[in-house]
Amino acid sequence: MTKSDLVDYVAKKANLTAKAAKDAVNSVFNAVTETLKKGDKVVVTGFGTFMVRSRAARKGRNPQTGAPINIPARKTPGFTAGKALKKSIR
C-alpha cells in the first residue's frame, strides 16, 4: 500500500474529501516524525510503538578494496508491533 492508497482508503472509510484525508494522513505522519526527532516514543495502543534506536559505532570493511573503515554511531527509527497487530496477522 502506498501513501496515496492510504489517503484513498482513509477518505473512503471516514467519508472525507481526498484533500481532507491527505491532510489527516500527513498530520499523523508529521506528528510521529516530530515526536521521534525529540527522542520520545509514540505508542499507539493495539498497533505498536515507534521509537528511536541507537546504533553503536563499529568497524566495517569497504567491499571494493577490503580496507577497514569506521562506521559512526547513529540513531535510526524503529517499530515494534503491538500484541493486537501480531494476533490479527496470524
N, CA, C and O atoms as a MOPAC input file, in Angstrom:
PM7 MOZYME 1SCF
protein

 N      0.84900 1    -1.16900 1     0.00000 1
 C      0.00000 1     0.00000 1     0.00000 1
 C      0.89600 1     1.23400 1     0.00000 1
 O      1.80300 1     1.34900 1     0.82500 1
 N      0.64800 1     2.12900 1    -0.90100 1
 C      1.40400 1     3.37300 1    -0.97500 1
 C      0.69000 1     4.45100 1    -0.16800 1
 O     -0.42200 1     4.24600 1     0.31900 1
 N      1.33700 1     5.58700 1    -0.03600 1
 C      0.74200 1     6.68400 1     0.71500 1
 C     -0.55800 1     7.15300 1     0.05700 1
 O     -1.52800 1     7.45400 1     0.75100 1
 N     -0.58300 1     7.21800 1    -1.26500 1
 C     -1.80800 1     7.64900 1    -1.95000 1
 C     -2.92500 1     6.62400 1    -1.77500 1
 O     -4.09400 1     6.99800 1    -1.67600 1
 N     -2.58100 1     5.33400 1    -1.73500 1
 C     -3.58100 1     4.30400 1    -1.45800 1
 C     -4.14300 1     4.48400 1    -0.05400 1
 O     -5.34400 1     4.31800 1     0.16300 1
 N     -3.28100 1     4.82200 1     0.89700 1
 C     -3.71700 1     5.04600 1     2.27100 1
 C     -4.64800 1     6.25300 1     2.34800 1
 O     -5.65300 1     6.22100 1     3.05900 1
 N     -4.31900 1     7.30700 1     1.62400 1
 C     -5.17400 1     8.50000 1     1.60200 1
 C     -6.54500 1     8.14500 1     1.02200 1
 O     -7.57100 1     8.56000 1     1.56200 1
 N     -6.57000 1     7.39300 1    -0.05400 1
 C     -7.84400 1     6.97400 1    -0.65800 1
 C     -8.66200 1     6.12800 1     0.30900 1
 O     -9.87900 1     6.28800 1     0.40400 1
 N     -7.99300 1     5.23000 1     1.02500 1
 C     -8.67100 1     4.34800 1     1.98500 1
 C     -9.27300 1     5.16900 1     3.12700 1
 O    -10.41900 1     4.94600 1     3.51700 1
 N     -8.50100 1     6.11600 1     3.65900 1
 C     -8.98700 1     6.96100 1     4.75300 1
 C    -10.16200 1     7.81000 1     4.27500 1
 O    -11.14300 1     7.97200 1     5.00100 1
 N    -10.07200 1     8.34900 1     3.07200 1
 C    -11.16000 1     9.17200 1     2.52800 1
 C    -12.44000 1     8.36100 1     2.41300 1
 O    -13.52500 1     8.84900 1     2.73000 1
 N    -12.31000 1     7.12900 1     1.96300 1
 C    -13.48700 1     6.27700 1     1.78100 1
 C    -14.08200 1     5.85700 1     3.13300 1
 O    -15.29200 1     5.95300 1     3.33700 1
 N    -13.22900 1     5.39200 1     4.05100 1
 C    -13.70900 1     4.89200 1     5.34300 1
 C    -14.25500 1     5.99500 1     6.23800 1
 O    -15.23500 1     5.78200 1     6.95100 1
 N    -13.63500 1     7.16900 1     6.21000 1
 C    -14.04600 1     8.25900 1     7.09500 1
 C    -15.01200 1     9.22900 1     6.41600 1
 O    -15.42700 1    10.22400 1     7.00900 1
 N    -15.36400 1     8.92600 1     5.17000 1
 C    -16.27600 1     9.77000 1     4.40600 1
 C    -15.75700 1    11.22000 1     4.34700 1
 O    -16.48200 1    12.17300 1     4.63500 1
 N    -14.48900 1    11.34700 1     3.96600 1
 C    -13.84600 1    12.64300 1     3.84400 1
 C    -13.52500 1    12.92400 1     2.38400 1
 O    -13.51600 1    12.02200 1     1.54700 1
 N    -13.26100 1    14.19300 1     2.09700 1
 C    -12.77900 1    14.51300 1     0.76000 1
 C    -11.32900 1    14.03800 1     0.65900 1
 O    -10.68000 1    13.77700 1     1.67200 1
 N    -10.83800 1    13.93000 1    -0.55900 1
 C     -9.46700 1    13.47100 1    -0.75700 1
 C     -8.47700 1    14.44800 1    -0.11600 1
 O     -7.46900 1    14.02500 1     0.45000 1
 N     -8.75800 1    15.74100 1    -0.20300 1
 C     -7.86300 1    16.73900 1     0.38600 1
 C     -7.85300 1    16.62700 1     1.90800 1
 O     -6.78900 1    16.68900 1     2.52400 1
 N     -9.02300 1    16.46100 1     2.51700 1
 C     -9.09500 1    16.33800 1     3.97600 1
 C     -8.38700 1    15.06500 1     4.44500 1
 O     -7.70000 1    15.07600 1     5.46700 1
 N     -8.55300 1    13.97800 1     3.70600 1
 C     -7.89200 1    12.72800 1     4.06700 1
 C     -6.38400 1    12.85300 1     3.93200 1
 O     -5.63700 1    12.34600 1     4.76900 1
 N     -5.93500 1    13.52900 1     2.87500 1
 C     -4.49800 1    13.73400 1     2.67800 1
 C     -3.91800 1    14.56400 1     3.82000 1
 O     -2.83800 1    14.25900 1     4.32700 1
 N     -4.64100 1    15.61900 1     4.22800 1
 C     -4.19100 1    16.44900 1     5.34500 1
 C     -4.13400 1    15.64000 1     6.64000 1
 O     -3.21200 1    15.81100 1     7.43800 1
 N     -5.10800 1    14.76600 1     6.85100 1
 C     -5.14700 1    13.94900 1     8.06400 1
 C     -3.97800 1    12.97100 1     8.09800 1
 O     -3.31000 1    12.83700 1     9.12300 1
 N     -3.73100 1    12.29500 1     6.99200 1
 C     -2.63100 1    11.33500 1     6.93000 1
 C     -1.29000 1    12.04400 1     7.10300 1
 O     -0.42700 1    11.56800 1     7.84100 1
 N     -1.11400 1    13.16900 1     6.43300 1
 C      0.13000 1    13.93100 1     6.57000 1
 C      0.32200 1    14.43300 1     7.99700 1
 O      1.44700 1    14.46500 1     8.49700 1
 N     -0.76700 1    14.82500 1     8.65600 1
 C     -0.67700 1    15.29700 1    10.03700 1
 C     -0.21700 1    14.19500 1    10.97200 1
 O      0.59500 1    14.43500 1    11.86500 1
 N     -0.72700 1    12.99500 1    10.77800 1
 C     -0.31400 1    11.86500 1    11.61600 1
 C      1.16200 1    11.56700 1    11.39700 1
 O      1.90700 1    11.39000 1    12.36100 1
 N      1.59200 1    11.50900 1    10.14400 1
 C      2.99800 1    11.22900 1     9.85200 1
 C      3.90800 1    12.31900 1    10.40700 1
 O      4.97600 1    12.02400 1    10.94500 1
 N      3.48800 1    13.57800 1    10.27900 1
 C      4.28800 1    14.68800 1    10.80100 1
 C      4.37900 1    14.63200 1    12.32500 1
 O      5.43200 1    14.92200 1    12.89100 1
 N      3.28300 1    14.26200 1    12.99300 1
 C      3.29000 1    14.16300 1    14.45100 1
 C      4.25500 1    13.07300 1    14.90600 1
 O      5.00900 1    13.27100 1    15.85900 1
 N      4.23800 1    11.92600 1    14.23200 1
 C      5.15300 1    10.83500 1    14.57900 1
 C      6.59200 1    11.28100 1    14.34000 1
 O      7.45800 1    11.04100 1    15.18100 1
 N      6.85700 1    11.92200 1    13.21100 1
 C      8.20200 1    12.36800 1    12.86900 1
 C      8.72600 1    13.38200 1    13.88900 1
 O      9.85800 1    13.26000 1    14.35500 1
 N      7.91800 1    14.37000 1    14.23300 1
 C      8.34800 1    15.40200 1    15.17900 1
 C      8.60800 1    14.80800 1    16.56200 1
 O      9.55800 1    15.20300 1    17.23800 1
 N      7.77800 1    13.87400 1    16.98200 1
 C      7.96600 1    13.24600 1    18.29000 1
 C      9.25000 1    12.43300 1    18.31700 1
 O      9.98500 1    12.47000 1    19.30500 1
 N      9.53000 1    11.70000 1    17.24600 1
 C     10.76100 1    10.91300 1    17.18300 1
 C     11.99100 1    11.81400 1    17.13400 1
 O     13.02900 1    11.47300 1    17.70200 1
 N     11.88800 1    12.96000 1    16.46100 1
 C     13.00800 1    13.90700 1    16.41400 1
 C     13.38100 1    14.38200 1    17.80900 1
 O     14.55400 1    14.62700 1    18.09100 1
 N     12.38300 1    14.51600 1    18.69100 1
 C     12.63300 1    14.94200 1    20.06300 1
 C     13.24600 1    13.82100 1    20.90500 1
 O     13.74000 1    14.06600 1    22.00600 1
 N     13.21300 1    12.59700 1    20.38600 1
 C     13.74700 1    11.47100 1    21.12800 1
 C     12.70600 1    10.71700 1    21.92100 1
 O     13.03500 1     9.76300 1    22.62600 1
 N     11.44900 1    11.12800 1    21.81800 1
 C     10.36200 1    10.44700 1    22.51900 1
 C      9.84200 1     9.29200 1    21.68300 1
 O     10.17600 1     9.17000 1    20.50500 1
 N      9.02100 1     8.44300 1    22.29500 1
 C      8.41700 1     7.36600 1    21.52100 1
 C      6.93100 1     7.59400 1    21.37700 1
 O      6.31600 1     8.29000 1    22.18500 1
 N      6.35400 1     7.00300 1    20.33900 1
 C      4.93200 1     7.12400 1    20.05100 1
 C      4.31200 1     5.75800 1    20.24900 1
 O      4.68000 1     4.79900 1    19.57000 1
 N      3.36200 1     5.66200 1    21.18500 1
 C      2.70300 1     4.39700 1    21.47700 1
 C      1.27400 1     4.48600 1    20.97400 1
 O      0.50200 1     5.33300 1    21.42500 1
 N      0.92000 1     3.60700 1    20.03400 1
 C     -0.44400 1     3.51000 1    19.53100 1
 C     -0.97200 1     2.16900 1    20.05800 1
 O     -0.64600 1     1.10800 1    19.52700 1
 N     -1.78600 1     2.24000 1    21.10500 1
 C     -2.26500 1     1.03900 1    21.77100 1
 C     -2.99000 1     0.13200 1    20.78500 1
 O     -3.87600 1     0.56700 1    20.05000 1
 N     -2.59900 1    -1.12500 1    20.78700 1
 C     -3.20500 1    -2.10400 1    19.90000 1
 C     -2.53700 1    -2.17800 1    18.53700 1
 O     -2.79800 1    -3.10600 1    17.77200 1
 N     -1.68400 1    -1.22000 1    18.22200 1
 C     -0.99600 1    -1.21700 1    16.92600 1
 C      0.49300 1    -1.43600 1    17.09200 1
 O      1.05300 1    -2.38600 1    16.54400 1
 N      1.13900 1    -0.55500 1    17.85300 1
 C      2.56900 1    -0.72100 1    18.05300 1
 C      3.21700 1     0.52600 1    18.59900 1
 O      2.54800 1     1.50000 1    18.94200 1
 N      4.54700 1     0.47800 1    18.67600 1
 C      5.32700 1     1.56400 1    19.23900 1
 C      6.41500 1     1.98300 1    18.25600 1
 O      7.18200 1     1.15500 1    17.76400 1
 N      6.46500 1     3.28200 1    17.98100 1
 C      7.53500 1     3.86200 1    17.17700 1
 C      8.55100 1     4.44300 1    18.15400 1
 O      8.17000 1     5.13600 1    19.09800 1
 N      9.84600 1     4.17000 1    17.94000 1
 C     10.87100 1     4.66300 1    18.84700 1
 C     12.14600 1     4.96700 1    18.08700 1
 O     12.30300 1     4.59000 1    16.92500 1
 N     13.05500 1     5.65500 1    18.76300 1
 C     14.36800 1     5.93200 1    18.20200 1
 C     15.33200 1     4.91100 1    18.79100 1
 O     15.41800 1     4.76000 1    20.01000 1
 N     16.04700 1     4.22100 1    17.93400 1
 C     17.03300 1     3.24500 1    18.37000 1
 C     18.42100 1     3.79000 1    18.07500 1
 O     18.63200 1     4.49200 1    17.08600 1
 N     19.35300 1     3.45900 1    18.93800 1
 C     20.73700 1     3.90800 1    18.74800 1
 C     21.57900 1     2.75300 1    18.24300 1
 O     21.51100 1     1.64600 1    18.77500 1
 N     22.36000 1     3.00800 1    17.23300 1
 C     23.32000 1     2.03400 1    16.72600 1
 C     24.70400 1     2.46800 1    17.16700 1
 O     25.08900 1     3.62400 1    16.98800 1
 N     25.43000 1     1.56200 1    17.72800 1
 C     26.77400 1     1.87300 1    18.20900 1
 C     27.73600 1     2.01100 1    17.03300 1
 O     27.49700 1     1.48000 1    15.94900 1
 N     28.82100 1     2.73000 1    17.26800 1
 C     29.87200 1     2.82600 1    16.25800 1
 C     30.51100 1     1.44000 1    16.10800 1
 O     30.61600 1     0.68700 1    17.07600 1
 N     30.92700 1     1.12400 1    14.90700 1
 C     31.51000 1    -0.20300 1    14.68500 1
 C     32.51300 1    -0.13700 1    13.54500 1
 O     32.58700 1     0.84800 1    12.81100 1
 N     33.26100 1    -1.18100 1    13.42100 1
 C     34.23400 1    -1.28100 1    12.33200 1
 C     33.56800 1    -2.02700 1    11.18100 1
 O     32.84300 1    -2.99900 1    11.39200 1
 N     33.82300 1    -1.55900 1     9.96600 1
 C     33.29800 1    -2.19700 1     8.76800 1
 C     34.41900 1    -2.43500 1     7.78100 1
 O     35.59700 1    -2.25900 1     8.09200 1
 N     34.02700 1    -2.83900 1     6.58200 1
 C     35.01400 1    -3.12800 1     5.55300 1
 C     34.49400 1    -2.61200 1     4.23000 1
 O     33.34300 1    -2.85600 1     3.87000 1
 N     35.33800 1    -1.90100 1     3.50600 1
 C     34.98400 1    -1.43300 1     2.17800 1
 C     34.92600 1    -2.66000 1     1.26100 1
 O     35.93900 1    -3.33700 1     1.08900 1
 N     33.76000 1    -2.96200 1     0.66600 1
 C     33.64300 1    -4.17400 1    -0.14700 1
 C     34.50500 1    -4.15700 1    -1.41600 1
 O     34.85400 1    -5.21700 1    -1.93500 1
 N     34.84900 1    -2.96700 1    -1.91800 1
 C     35.66500 1    -2.90600 1    -3.13500 1
 C     37.14200 1    -3.14200 1    -2.86200 1
 O     37.82000 1    -3.86600 1    -3.59100 1
 N     37.62500 1    -2.51300 1    -1.79400 1
 C     39.06600 1    -2.59200 1    -1.53100 1
 C     39.42600 1    -3.52400 1    -0.38500 1
 O     40.57200 1    -3.95600 1    -0.26600 1
 N     38.45300 1    -3.83400 1     0.45500 1
 C     38.72700 1    -4.66600 1     1.62500 1
 C     39.34600 1    -3.88900 1     2.76700 1
 O     39.67400 1    -4.47000 1     3.80200 1
 N     39.51200 1    -2.58300 1     2.59900 1
 C     40.11700 1    -1.75600 1     3.64300 1
 C     39.14500 1    -1.57100 1     4.80900 1
 O     37.95100 1    -1.36800 1     4.59000 1
 N     39.64100 1    -1.63700 1     6.02900 1
 C     38.75500 1    -1.41300 1     7.18700 1
 C     38.34200 1     0.05200 1     7.26600 1
 O     39.13000 1     0.94900 1     6.96500 1
 N     37.09900 1     0.28300 1     7.67500 1
 C     36.58900 1     1.63700 1     7.84300 1
 C     35.84100 1     1.70700 1     9.16900 1
 O     35.38500 1     0.68900 1     9.68900 1
 N     35.72200 1     2.90100 1     9.70300 1
 C     34.95000 1     3.12400 1    10.91500 1
 C     33.56500 1     3.62100 1    10.52200 1
 O     33.43600 1     4.59100 1     9.77600 1
 N     32.53400 1     2.95500 1    11.02500 1
 C     31.16100 1     3.36600 1    10.78200 1
 C     30.70200 1     4.09900 1    12.04300 1
 O     30.70800 1     3.51100 1    13.12400 1
 N     30.30400 1     5.37500 1    11.92800 1
 C     29.95900 1     6.15100 1    13.12300 1
 C     28.63500 1     5.70700 1    13.74800 1
 O     27.80600 1     5.07800 1    13.09100 1
 N     28.44800 1     6.04400 1    15.02500 1
 C     27.18800 1     5.77400 1    15.71400 1
 C     26.09900 1     6.64700 1    15.09800 1
 O     26.36700 1     7.74600 1    14.61300 1
 N     24.86500 1     6.13900 1    15.12600 1
 C     23.75000 1     6.92600 1    14.60400 1
 C     22.45100 1     6.47100 1    15.22400 1
 O     22.37700 1     5.41600 1    15.85400 1
 N     21.43300 1     7.27900 1    15.03600 1
 C     20.09500 1     6.95400 1    15.52400 1
 C     19.24100 1     6.54100 1    14.33700 1
 O     19.34600 1     7.12200 1    13.25600 1
 N     18.39600 1     5.53800 1    14.54000 1
 C     17.51300 1     5.07300 1    13.47900 1
 C     16.09900 1     4.91900 1    14.03600 1
 O     15.93000 1     4.63300 1    15.22100 1
 N     15.08900 1     5.10600 1    13.19500 1
 C     13.72900 1     4.87700 1    13.66300 1
 C     13.46400 1     3.38300 1    13.78000 1
 O     13.97800 1     2.58300 1    12.99900 1
 N     12.65800 1     3.02600 1    14.76100 1
 C     12.30800 1     1.62100 1    14.94500 1
 C     10.82400 1     1.47400 1    15.20900 1
 O     10.15900 1     2.42800 1    15.61000 1
 N     10.31400 1     0.29200 1    14.98800 1
 C      8.90200 1    -0.00200 1    15.22400 1
 C      8.79600 1    -1.38600 1    15.83300 1
 O      9.42800 1    -2.33300 1    15.36400 1
 N      8.00000 1    -1.49700 1    16.87200 1
 C      7.68800 1    -2.78400 1    17.47200 1
 C      6.18300 1    -2.96400 1    17.39100 1
 O      5.42700 1    -2.13500 1    17.89700 1
 N      5.75100 1    -4.03300 1    16.76300 1
 C      4.32700 1    -4.29500 1    16.60300 1
 C      3.70200 1    -4.64900 1    17.94700 1
 O      4.31600 1    -5.32300 1    18.77500 1
 N      2.47600 1    -4.18700 1    18.14900 1
 C      1.74700 1    -4.48900 1    19.37300 1
 C      1.12100 1    -5.87000 1    19.32600 1
 O      1.05700 1    -6.50600 1    18.27400 1
 N      0.66600 1    -6.31700 1    20.47400 1
 C      0.09700 1    -7.65800 1    20.59900 1
 C     -1.12700 1    -7.84800 1    19.70000 1
 O     -1.27500 1    -8.89300 1    19.06800 1
 N     -1.99900 1    -6.84600 1    19.64200 1
 C     -3.21700 1    -6.95400 1    18.82800 1
 C     -2.88000 1    -7.03900 1    17.34300 1
 O     -3.52600 1    -7.78700 1    16.60900 1
 N     -1.88600 1    -6.29000 1    16.89300 1
 C     -1.48500 1    -6.32200 1    15.48100 1
 C     -0.88500 1    -7.68300 1    15.14500 1
 O     -1.20300 1    -8.26100 1    14.10600 1
 N     -0.02900 1    -8.19200 1    16.00900 1
 C      0.56900 1    -9.50500 1    15.77700 1
 C     -0.49800 1   -10.59300 1    15.70900 1
 O     -0.44700 1   -11.48100 1    14.85800 1
 N     -1.46400 1   -10.50500 1    16.61900 1
 C     -2.52500 1   -11.51400 1    16.67500 1
 C     -3.40800 1   -11.46000 1    15.43400 1
 O     -3.83500 1   -12.50400 1    14.94100 1
 N     -3.69000 1   -10.25900 1    14.91800 1
 C     -4.56400 1   -10.13300 1    13.75300 1
 C     -3.90100 1   -10.63900 1    12.47400 1
 O     -4.58500 1   -11.04300 1    11.53300 1
 N     -2.57400 1   -10.61500 1    12.44200 1
 C     -1.86200 1   -11.07000 1    11.24200 1
 C     -1.74400 1   -12.58800 1    11.19400 1
 O     -1.72400 1   -13.17900 1    10.11400 1
 N     -1.66700 1   -13.21100 1    12.34900 1
 C     -1.55200 1   -14.66800 1    12.39400 1
 C     -2.73200 1   -15.25600 1    11.75600 1
 O     -2.84800 1   -16.47900 1    11.68000 1

